[in-house]
């Protein structure tokens, strides 16, 4: 939960400072991080319960790119290149916060 809160704050801060009067508020920034986190959590539980290989879990991290892309595509009139770059930034912010939290807590990143 610390990682989700930190990621959501950093995503919100990025969008807030990038576009002062943009359509992205704190709740949308939280959705950019929380929805993929739930997808990854549920899929990870399913993969572990089935005893399947763990490599698909790493592909699920792309949901941190796909979900913001779909959100931004539906609620804004940004160009596709701008939406792709913003979605990539959300993915990078998430990866950085996962690594930072794993280092601070001392656990391997999921």
N, C-alpha and C positions, 0 to 999 in steps of 0.2 A: 504494500500500500504506500510505503514511503516513496518507492520508485514511481508509482503512478502519479502521486501528488506532485512530486518534483518535476516529472515530465510535463504534466498539465500546466504547471506554473511557468515553466520555461517556454512551452508552446504559446501560452497566452502572452507572455512578455514579448516574444518575438513578433507575434501578430500585432500587439499593441504598439510597439515602437516602430514597426514597419509601416503600418497604416493606422493613424490615430483614429479615424472615423470609419474604419473598416467594418465588415459584417461579422467578424469573429469576436465573440465575447468570451468570458471565462467559462460559461457552460458549454459552448461549442468546443473550446480548447480541451475541456475535460472529456467531451465525447470523442474527440480525435484520439485520445489516449485510452479511455476506459473501454470503448467498444472493441478495439483490437486486443486489449488485455483479456477481456472476457472470452473472445474467440480463441486466443492462444491457450488460456487456462483450460477451457472445456475440451479443446482438441488434444491437449497434452494429457488430460485425464483419460480420454478415450484411447489414445495411443498406448499409454502405460497399462491400461486395463486389458488391452488386447495383446500386449507383449510384442508389439510391432517395433521395427527399428526406430531409433530416435531421430534420424536425420530429417524427417518431415517437419519436426518441431522448428528447425531453423528456417525452413521455408515459410512457416507461418508468421515469421517476423515481417514478411512483406505485407501483412495486413495493416501494419502501421503506415504503409504507403498507400494501399488501396482504399482504405476507409476515408482518410482525409481527401483523397482524390475524388471519390464519389460525393462526399459532403460538399466540397468546394464547387464541383461541377454542377450540383443541383441548386445551391443557394447563392452563387455569385455569377457574374457575367465576365469573369476573368478569362484571359486567353488560356489555351491549353498549355502553353509553355510555362506560364506563370503558375498554373495549378500544379503542374508536374514539379516545378522547383519548390513550391511551398510544401507539397507532399513529401518530397525528398528531405526537406529540412526537418519535418516532423519525424521521419524515420531516423535521421541522424541524431536528433535530440534524444530520441528514445534509446538508441544504442549507447550513446554517451552516458545517459543517466543509469542504464542498466550496469554498465561497467563501473561507474563511480560508486553506486550502491553496493555492488558485489565486492569492490575493493574495501570500502568502509566497513562493511559487515563481516567480510572475510569468507564469503560464500562464493562458489563458482557461479558465473552467470548462467541463467537458464536458457 
